[in-house]
Amino acid sequence: MLWLALSIFVTTILLVVFQPRPFNEAGAICFGVFLMLVLGLIPLSSIGQTLAANLNILFFFLGLMLVSYFAELSGFFDSAANLALKLSNGSSWRLLGLVFALGIVITMFMSNDATALLLTPVIFMLVQRYGLKPLPYVFACAFVANAASFIFPFSNPVNLLAVDKFSLSLSEYMGFMLIPALLAITIMIAIFYFIFRHDLKAGFSLATAKAVAANNFSRSVRLALVFLATGCLLTSFMGWPLAIPLMLTAFILMGITLFYKKMDFGHLRQSLSWSILPFVLGLAFMVNGLENAGITSALGNWLSGTMASGGQLETGLITSFGTAIGSNLINNWPMMMVSVSSLSAITDISGGNAWLVYQAILGADLGPNLLIMGSLSTMLWLMLLRKRGLIIKPMDYTRLGLIITPPSLLVSTFAIFQLGKLSN
């Protein structure tokens, strides 16, 4: 059964990545779940339990999509990009730094998807308007979306897999992840400025810059987003489900949009990526099938054996780099689910070995900066730019990723290892 379960899982992930007709990501996952159900790898009795365990993640995603939709509708991302443009004072170097800063803030409070998919087109439009070379700026949006996505538990939906499974508190999470995140971001920005130094020589004139006019609708949406940021921090601190502030803010924003008569339910329905919900739930069912086949427990036992032989740093490197490499081969969502399931088999994983959980989060969040297929948002980022006429070859992304990701990942892995030693 072990090899059968693994074969179905790998085949399904390949269908997700390459999406041959008639499959999309949700259809491919549903096909894999069906096969595992028929073959008895997923017992019917476990369906309700798996669904209940993933409700927080599903509603988090739904709330995130709704909040992002209303924020975009209000012109929030246009206003933020124009503010960065104004503060740059015509300097390409300063503008790139401001794009990084903007991407970090948006990722911290609205997730990496918002930065990669909603900020990128606005930034691309602005740099085109002023005749700047677009590559440093659009690459910055994609790379900072991943590099900043482990600052908070809610900065990347994939983090919730570990947060929910191991009941990670905000204080413990920040204690392990803030310093590694700052190190990874600093290394990334330094390398960016060196690589693109020739593209940033030219300045530009702001004489034709047009301010984005604020109105009562956009101001109300901004207040709701402040409420969201506060709510996410409070919810994380209290250990409550993170879906609560997302869904509550989504309903508030829907009410604001209805009040100002900006609501178009047809457009809303078409704009949301509904297929992500069955995709995430289906992955949870498939990982349950891998657990039942004994695959994830075998991985966990192997890591335990490595650690028992005295190779703690080695185990940390295997966990972070293994999750990162796996994320680039099969996407970070299924890889993180496998990592979390495997780590749960390790003795004292919620105690003295908790630092390994953060190594997995690091690998799943930072790893997708290596290959396009590392995360769904990066693949969609590439397609989004192609639709707007900017052709970026996957190999161009990989070349940049190979320079930036290994040193960032190595330094952050070592930082988490040292923080783990201090906490014990």
Secondary structure as GFF3:
##gff-version 3
##sequence-region A 1 424
A	DSSP	alpha_helix	2	18	.	.	.	ID=ss1
A	DSSP	alpha_helix	25	38	.	.	.	ID=ss2
A	DSSP	three_ten_helix	44	46	.	.	.	ID=ss3
A	DSSP	alpha_helix	47	53	.	.	.	ID=ss4
A	DSSP	alpha_helix	55	73	.	.	.	ID=ss5
A	DSSP	alpha_helix	76	88	.	.	.	ID=ss6
A	DSSP	alpha_helix	92	110	.	.	.	ID=ss7
A	DSSP	alpha_helix	112	114	.	.	.	ID=ss8
A	DSSP	pi_helix	115	119	.	.	.	ID=ss9
A	DSSP	alpha_helix	120	129	.	.	.	ID=ss10
A	DSSP	alpha_helix	135	147	.	.	.	ID=ss11
A	DSSP	three_ten_helix	153	155	.	.	.	ID=ss12
A	DSSP	alpha_helix	159	166	.	.	.	ID=ss13
A	DSSP	alpha_helix	170	195	.	.	.	ID=ss14
A	DSSP	alpha_helix	216	238	.	.	.	ID=ss15
A	DSSP	alpha_helix	243	259	.	.	.	ID=ss16
A	DSSP	alpha_helix	265	271	.	.	.	ID=ss17
A	DSSP	alpha_helix	276	292	.	.	.	ID=ss18
A	DSSP	alpha_helix	295	308	.	.	.	ID=ss19
A	DSSP	alpha_helix	312	330	.	.	.	ID=ss20
A	DSSP	alpha_helix	332	343	.	.	.	ID=ss21
A	DSSP	alpha_helix	355	366	.	.	.	ID=ss22
A	DSSP	three_ten_helix	367	369	.	.	.	ID=ss23
A	DSSP	three_ten_helix	372	374	.	.	.	ID=ss24
A	DSSP	alpha_helix	376	387	.	.	.	ID=ss25
A	DSSP	alpha_helix	394	423	.	.	.	ID=ss26
###
